[in-house]
Every structure is written in C-alpha cells, then in structure tokens.
C-alpha cells in the first residue's frame, strides 16, 4: 500500500533512509538466505517508516484494506487472457470464491 501511495520502492527508500534492497525484500517477502524464513519488518523499522512517512503510530499493525485498484483489475484481466486455456478453470474458481465471499455466502446457502 505504501509503495502505491509513494509511487515506488525507490521513493520509500529515499523517504525513510532504508536501503532499496531492504524495502524490496520486505515487499517481496524474500526469504532470508540463512534461515529460509520470510524477512519481516521489525517493530522498530515499522515505527521508523510510520514516522518518516507521516503515518500514525501502529499503522503497520492495522488490518490491510484489500481494496483493488482499477489498474490491478486490468492487470488481472490481462493475466487471465494470457493464460493457457487449460489453466483458466483455476482462475474461474478464484472468481467463484470471490463472488461467494462478496455475496456473504448466500449462493452456497441457497444450494443447501
């Protein structure tokens, strides 16, 4: 969300003083080469980023709003169109689940 707001990983790095590589590893959930575990943002780093970007303390600790942008919708459509036809049923299943969630499970209840 912060990358979308500021425009790039480079801008996050510039504003916060944290290296591009570190920010990129957090965003991409890159595994640590020694442990294999995903690199997480420490509380200390989260507070620093919040302060440097003008976010309220604890902003990183809040639930993520999963609103999807028009640009992301267009990218998803493009990806599905480029999929081999044999893989499209997987995308269809994801859409079915999304529709079910959006309807509050009413479709599934109607089937019962």
C-alpha angles and dihedrals in degrees: 000000000000091000090053091047096048095035103239149015087254091059092050089051092047095048096044101035090233116132119264089235093056094047091047092051091053094048094046092043090233115191119244108253092226102042102022089225121131113265108248129195111252119229088248092054092044091054091048092051091047091051095045093047096044095247122147116261107270095027090129090053095058124099112270118250103228095204110150121220126226088247090056091048090053091049091051092050090050091050093051092048090053093049119107107258092244090062097049094087087068090056090046091054090052090051090049091053091047090051091049091052092047091053091050093247092298093134092056091046091051090055091056 
